[in-house]
Amino acid sequence: MAFVSFVLPEMFPHVRFFAPFSGLGLVVFAFVEFLLAYGLWKGKGWAWIGSLIFAVIGLVFSTLTLFMRARVGEAIALVLNLVIIYYLMQPRVQSYFGKGKPSVAASTTNKRSTGP
């Protein structure tokens, strides 16, 4: 929705008729973000995937808008999306969401608790 509201009107001035729909889109986007936040809090794998998808999409859009109109906000968004992607790809985080290999700490904890 931000792309429709801010980027398209700069590229194509006749596309401004999409602007009234951006409010509804932002409400839907906020609802999806709350669902992702709940899933991340509970360690759901679908939330990890969804957050990674949103971070990659945000990375692409912030890169595009940075080249169209270089401002501090776009640079901050670019850095934040890179940090989110880096964090989500860490082995401990992936194992928390049931992705990738279990972390070393989790495997040593399981070995200690099982006994001889």
C-alpha positions as CSV (number, residue, x, y, z in Angstrom):
1,M,0.0,0.0,0.0
2,A,2.9,2.3,0.7
3,F,4.1,1.6,-2.8
4,V,0.8,2.5,-4.3
5,S,0.5,5.6,-2.1
6,F,4.0,7.0,-2.4
7,V,6.0,5.5,-5.2
8,L,3.5,5.0,-8.1
9,P,2.1,8.6,-8.0
10,E,5.7,9.9,-8.4
11,M,6.3,7.6,-11.3
12,F,2.9,8.0,-12.9
13,P,0.9,11.1,-11.8
14,H,-2.4,9.7,-13.2
15,V,-2.3,6.8,-10.6
16,R,-3.4,9.1,-7.7
17,F,-6.9,7.6,-7.7
18,F,-5.4,4.6,-5.7
19,A,-4.7,6.9,-2.7
20,P,-8.1,6.5,-1.0
21,F,-7.7,2.8,-0.9
22,S,-4.4,3.0,1.0
23,G,-6.1,3.5,4.3
24,L,-8.0,0.2,4.1
25,G,-4.8,-1.5,2.9
26,L,-2.9,-0.2,5.9
27,V,-5.6,-1.5,8.3
28,V,-5.3,-4.9,6.7
29,F,-1.6,-4.7,6.8
30,A,-1.7,-3.8,10.5
31,F,-3.9,-6.9,11.2
32,V,-1.5,-9.2,9.4
33,E,1.4,-7.7,11.3
34,F,-0.5,-8.3,14.6
35,L,-1.0,-12.0,13.5
36,L,2.7,-12.3,12.7
37,A,3.6,-10.7,16.1
38,Y,1.4,-13.3,17.9
39,G,2.9,-16.1,15.9
40,L,6.5,-14.9,16.6
41,W,5.7,-14.7,20.3
42,K,4.4,-18.3,20.3
43,G,7.3,-19.6,18.1
44,K,5.1,-20.6,15.2
45,G,6.9,-21.6,12.0
46,W,4.4,-19.8,9.7
47,A,5.2,-16.5,11.5
48,W,8.9,-17.0,10.8
49,I,8.2,-17.6,7.1
50,G,5.8,-14.6,7.0
51,S,8.2,-12.3,8.7
52,L,11.0,-13.3,6.4
53,I,8.8,-12.7,3.4
54,F,7.8,-9.3,4.6
55,A,11.4,-8.4,5.4
56,V,12.5,-9.4,1.9
57,I,9.7,-7.4,0.3
58,G,10.5,-4.5,2.5
59,L,14.1,-4.8,1.5
60,V,13.2,-4.7,-2.2
61,F,10.9,-1.7,-1.8
62,S,13.2,0.3,0.4
63,T,16.0,-0.3,-2.1
64,L,13.8,0.9,-5.0
65,T,12.6,4.0,-3.1
66,L,16.1,4.8,-2.0
67,F,17.1,5.1,-5.7
68,M,14.0,7.1,-6.5
69,R,14.2,9.6,-3.7
70,A,17.2,9.2,-1.4
71,R,16.1,10.1,2.1
72,V,17.1,9.0,5.6
73,G,13.8,7.0,6.1
74,E,14.5,4.8,3.2
75,A,18.1,4.1,4.4
76,I,16.9,3.3,7.9
77,A,14.2,0.9,6.5
78,L,16.9,-0.8,4.3
79,V,19.2,-1.3,7.3
80,L,16.3,-2.5,9.6
81,N,15.2,-5.1,7.0
82,L,18.7,-6.3,6.6
83,V,19.0,-6.7,10.4
84,I,15.6,-8.6,10.5
85,I,16.7,-11.0,7.8
86,Y,20.1,-11.6,9.4
87,Y,18.4,-12.2,12.8
88,L,15.8,-14.6,11.4
89,M,18.5,-16.6,9.6
90,Q,20.5,-17.3,12.8
91,P,20.6,-21.0,13.8
92,R,19.2,-20.4,17.3
93,V,16.3,-18.4,15.9
94,Q,15.6,-21.0,13.2
95,S,15.5,-23.8,15.7
96,Y,13.1,-21.9,18.0
97,F,10.7,-21.8,15.1
98,G,11.3,-25.4,14.1
99,K,13.4,-24.5,11.0
100,G,16.9,-25.8,10.3
101,K,19.0,-27.9,12.6
102,P,18.4,-27.8,16.4
103,S,20.8,-25.4,18.2
104,V,23.8,-26.8,20.1
105,A,22.4,-25.5,23.4
106,A,19.1,-27.4,22.9
107,S,20.9,-30.7,21.9
108,T,23.2,-30.6,25.0
109,T,20.3,-29.9,27.2
110,N,18.4,-32.9,25.9
111,K,21.5,-35.1,26.4
112,R,21.8,-34.1,30.0
113,S,18.2,-34.7,30.9
114,T,18.0,-38.2,29.4
115,G,20.6,-39.8,31.7
116,P,22.6,-43.0,31.0
